[in-house]
Amino acid sequence: MLTPRKLTLHQQAVLIQVLLVFPGQHVDVCYDPAASDALAYAQNFFAIFKVIGWTVHAPSARAVRPGLSFVVTGQDMLPPSAEALRDALRIYGIEVATGCDPGRETTSADFVLAIGSEA
């Protein structure tokens, strides 16, 4: 059995410090309900985004690709806030894929953090 994914308190504190320099961001968080640990992992990120004052709604359930990924709409580059988050997560060996979904419904989010089953 795999250990459920979660961010430690130390990791959360580091991510908060990294992301505080990007005020006013809007991010959506979604998770694959078929992955047993995805909701709790999504809530880790949701809590970080709320603490730093970003606009974020409670994680929503939808089918997403396996692993952790950023999804951007209408652009082929990540915003600097997502790049900083990706780079900080890599320090802990957490890889984040990036994908563009031009067909995704219009959203005001700078990016979407999608949590699927473990890759």
C-alpha angles and dihedrals in degrees: 000000000000121000110250113254117247140148117248120231089253092052091048091051092050093048091050091053092047094049099042089084090066105066124181099028123153117211133172120213122204134171139193108251089207090067108083095213099036099094094051091046090049089052090055090060093040090056092051092050092049093049092054092048101249120151106255135149126213112287114276127216118239139136109274136168118275119276130015118317145166117226120199127190126217095356136074098216132070118241113251091255092059091045090054091048091048092049093048092050091051089062086067094044093256110139122204123199121212126219138171119220108188090173093058116116114268112272134173090224118120087218142341122240107211122192117196133167117305110288 
